[in-house]
Amino acid sequence: MNPIFGKLKVMLVLLLIAATTFFHYYTVLTGHHYYIFYRELYFFPLVLAGFWFGLRGALLVSITITVAYLPITIMFWDHFSTGDLTRVVEIILFNTIAIVMGILKDSEQQKHNQLVMAESLAAMGRAVSAAAHDMKTPLIAIGGFSNLAISRLKKIENDVDKTPQILADVQEKLAIVVKETGRLESMVKEMLNFARPLQLQKSKESISRIIEDSLAVVKSSARARNVEIINQTASDLPLAGIDTNRFKQVLVNLFMNAIQASPQGEQVTVTGFAQGPHLIIDVSDCGCGIPLDKRAEIFNPFFTTKKEGTGLGLPIAKKIIEAHEGQLQILDNQPTGLTFRITIPL
């Protein structure tokens, strides 16, 4: 529960109890015909407390109501008259409802927690399985080429004349080992980035400049794939409170994805504009898109359609944008491709 909303709920329950108590006592002293109606208003804060705070909260509220209601019961006690019995039954009813509501709420919360735990364990299992699958390929390559390099080096003793050729072959295999090791290091780094809690270092920055800096990082990749990048971002965008390094990480990831998704000779379009209290950045490609049944999975950890992808780029990007209190969405881009839209508050 959000701490601010929690405090507001507590204040609302206390206010309802105080208001009901005031009207209750005021009615008894001035006019008895509204007394029964005001007395029943105690059930509102009681039900809200049970629904919001469970058994403990409901019992605290029922005890508070009992303490507030008891003086008038004692004040007008008339040797177990009908009115006395009604007030005693009301007190019992307050506490009974509190117990019932609290138990139901706690039971529902327990079931919800168990469901969340089961879903978390299932997601963890899928993530571990996907990570193991992705790591298996480079590990097999590292092990296989290392063994080949060792066996080739052993042949130098028996065939000295072929030493240059053997060393060149070993060097080639070790280069593959180094490449696969770097790939593993990159995967582990991305996993750690995804798992760690984000600590944003926000400052007021020019989004236009950050987009230009991020595009400069991917220009060589776009040139190599013969993909043109068109920047249609407004130059007069207002400053936004963001973590510059984290935001660049998101933009570079989206730009690279768009470049890799677009066929040669096509375009990637970047558009940034202000809309009300929000800043919107669209990254549009001309690729084949993502099937509708796969879009729900695209932000899941380790889900990827690339041969060498870890499947953590988009989940990390989504995590960073949500830490900025924004959204990362997938939109259709007519006639072909997709648009990834970033929306953050200004």
N, C-alpha and C positions, 0 to 999 in steps of 0.2 A: 504494500500500500504506500502511495506517495505520502511523505510526512506532512506536507501542507494540507492535502485532502483529509488525512487522518485527524489533524487538529481541527479543521473546519467541521468534520462530522461530530467530534466530541463537543465542540462549542454549540452546534445545533441541538444535540441531545440535551445538554445542560440548559440551554435557552428554553426549550420546550418544557422541561420539568419546572423551571422557575416561573414561566408564564402560566402554566397550568396550576401551579401551587398558588400563585397570586389570585387568579380568577376564582379558584376553588374557595379560598378563605374569604375573599371579598363577597362572593355569592352567599356564603353561609351567614355572614354578618348583616347583609342588606336585603337579600331576596332569595328565598329558598327554592323558587320554581326552576332556576337554572342549575341548581346544585348537582343534580344527577348527570346532566350533560357535561359539565366541566369536569366532574370526577372521572368520567370515562376517557377524557382526553389524555390521561396518564398512559393509556395503552399505546399511543403513537410513539413517544420516545422509547418505550419498552420494546416494541417490535423492531424499531430501527436499530436499537443497540444490539438486539439478538441477531439481526440480519447482518450488521456491519462488524461486530466485535466478538461474536460467539458467546460461549457460556459465561466466561469471566465478565465480559462487558455487560451482558444482560443481567447477571446477578448483582453487579455493582449498581446498575441503574434501578433494579427492583428494590434493593436495600435503601437507596437514596429516596425513592418514592415512598417506601414504607415509613422511613424516618419523617418525611415531609407530611405524610397523611396521618400518622399515628396521633399527633397532638389533638387533632379535631375529633378523632375517635374517642380519646380519653375525655376531652372537654364536654362532649355531648353524650357521655355514657349514661344509659338509663336502664340498668339492671336487665341486660340481655333482651331488650325490646327488639322489635322487627328491624328498626333502623340500626341498632347495635350489631345485630347479626349480619345485616347487609354489608356494613363497613368491614367487619371481620372477614367475611367471605371475599370482599374486594381485595384485602391485603393478601389473603391466601392465593387469590387468583393472579395478582400481580407477580408473585414469586413463582407460581406454577408455570405461568406463560413464559417467564424468563428462563426457567430451566428447560422447558420443552423447546423454545426457540433456539437457545444456546446449544443444546445437544444436537438438534437438526443441523444447525450451521456448522458446528465442529465436525460432524460426520460428513457433511458435504465437502468441507475443506480438506479433510483427510483423504477422501476419495479423489479429489482433484489433485492433491499432492502426489498420491500414488500413481495417478495417470501421467502426470508430468514426469515423475521419476522413470516410469516405464518407457515413455517416449524418449527421454534423455538417454537412457541406457541403449535403446534401439538405435538412436542416432549416433551414439558413441561407437556402437558395434559396426555400423555402416561406415563411419569415418575411419576406424582402425582398419577395417577390411580394405577400404579404398586406398588408404595410405600404404598398407603392406603391398597391395597390388602394384601401386605406382613405384614403390621403392625396389620391388623385386627385379625389374628390368635393368636398372643401372647396376644393382649389386651383382646380378648374373654376369653382366658385361665386365665389371671390374674383376670379379673372380676368374672368369674365363680368360681374359686377355692377360691378366697377371700370371696365370699358370703357363700360358703360351710363351710369354716373355721369358719366364724362368727356364722353361724347357729349351728355348732357342739359345739362351746364354750358355747352357750346359754343352751345347754342340760346338761351341768355340774351341774347346779343348781338343776335340777330335778332328776339327776341320778348320785349321787356322787360316787357310787361304780364303775362306768365305766370311771371314770376320767382318769386313765392311758391310757386306750384304745382310749378315745376321743382325749387326748393330742397327742398321737402318730399319729392318723389320721390327726389332724390339722397340726402337724409338717410336715407330708408328703405333704400335700396340699400347705403349705407355701414354702416348698422347690421347688415345681413346679412354684409357683409365682415368687420366686427369680430367678429361671432359665430363665423364660420367660422375666423377667425384664432385666436381663443381655443381653438376645438376642435383646431386643428393644434398649438397650444402644449401643450395637455393631452396629446395623443398623443405628442409628442416627450418630454415630461416622464415619461410612463409608460414609454416605451421606455428612457430613461436609467435610471430606477429599476430596471427589470428587468435591464438589462445590468450595472449596477454591482454589485461584491461587497458583501454586507451586512456592516456593522459594527454589531453590536448593543450597546446600552448597557443592560445588564441591571441590575435592582434588584428587591428583594422588594416586590411590589405586591398589592393586593387586587383579585382578578379580578371580584368582585361590583361594586365601584365602577367599574372600567373598562368593564364591560358597561353599567352605568347611564349613564355618560358617553357611550358610543358610541350608545346608544339615543336620547339627547337630541339628537344630531346629525341623526338620520333621522326624528324624530317629525313634523316638518312635511311631509316627503315622504309619510309614511304617511297623515297626515290628508288631504292633497290627493288621494290615491288611494282614500280611504275604506277603508283597511286597518288593522285593529286589531293592536297588538303586545302580546303577553302575555309577561311576564318571569317565568319560574318558577325562576330561579336561586336556589340556597340562599344565605342571607345570611351563613352561618358558614363559607364556603369558606376553606381554608388559603391563606396567601400563596404566591405562585409567583414564581420568578425570570424576569422577562420584560423586554423593551424596550417600555415603555408606548406610545410613539408608533407604533411599528411594529405592535403588537398592536391598537391602536385602528384603524389603517388596514385590517387584516384584517377586524375585526368590522364596521366601517362598510360595507365592500365586500359582505360576506355579507348584512348586514341590507338594504342597498339592493337587492341581487339578489332576495332573498326578497320584498320589498315589490313590486318590479316584476313578479315572476312570479305573484303572487297576484291573483286577480280582485277587483273591488270588493266590499266587504262581508265578505271573508274575513279570516283571522287569520294572523299570523306568530308562531310560538312560539319563545322563546329559553329554553333549559334549561342550567344549569351545575351540575355535581356532581363530587365526588371519587370515584374508583374505584381503590382500592389506592394505588399510588405515582403515579397519573396524575390529571390534571384533564381533564374532558371538557366541551365546550360544543357543544350541538346548536342549529342554526338551521333551523327547519322552516317550509316554506311550503305553500300550498294550490294551487299552480299545476298545469300540465299535465305537469310532469316533463321528463326528458331521455331520449330513446330509448337503449336499451342500446348500440346500435352507435355512438352519439355520445359516450358517457361517457368512452371512452378518449381522446377528443380535447379534452374540455372544459378540461383543464389545459395544452393546447398553446398557445404564444404566437400571438396574432392570430386564434384561433378564437372566434367569437362568433355568437350567434343574434339579437343586437339590431341595430337599424338604425343606431344611432349609437355602438355599443360599439367599443372598440379591441381587445378580446380579450386584454387584458393584466391585467385585474383579478384573475382567479382564478390565473393563473400566478404573479403577484407574491405573492398571498396564500399560495399553496403554498410558495413560496420562503422567505417569512418564517417560516412555521410549521416548516418543515424546518430552518431555521437555529436554531430553538428546540429542536431534536431531537425534534420532534413529527410528527404526521401530519394531513393534511386529506383526509377521505374523503367519498364520496357514498353516502348510504343511501336506500332507499325509505321514503317517509312514507305510511302508510296512513290513509285510503283514497286520497288524492290528494297529489300534490306530492313534494318531495324534502327530505331532511335533509342539510345539510352539517355534518359532525362534526369538531371540532378536538380533538385529543388531545395534551397536552403533559405532560412529567414535572414533578412537584411539586418 
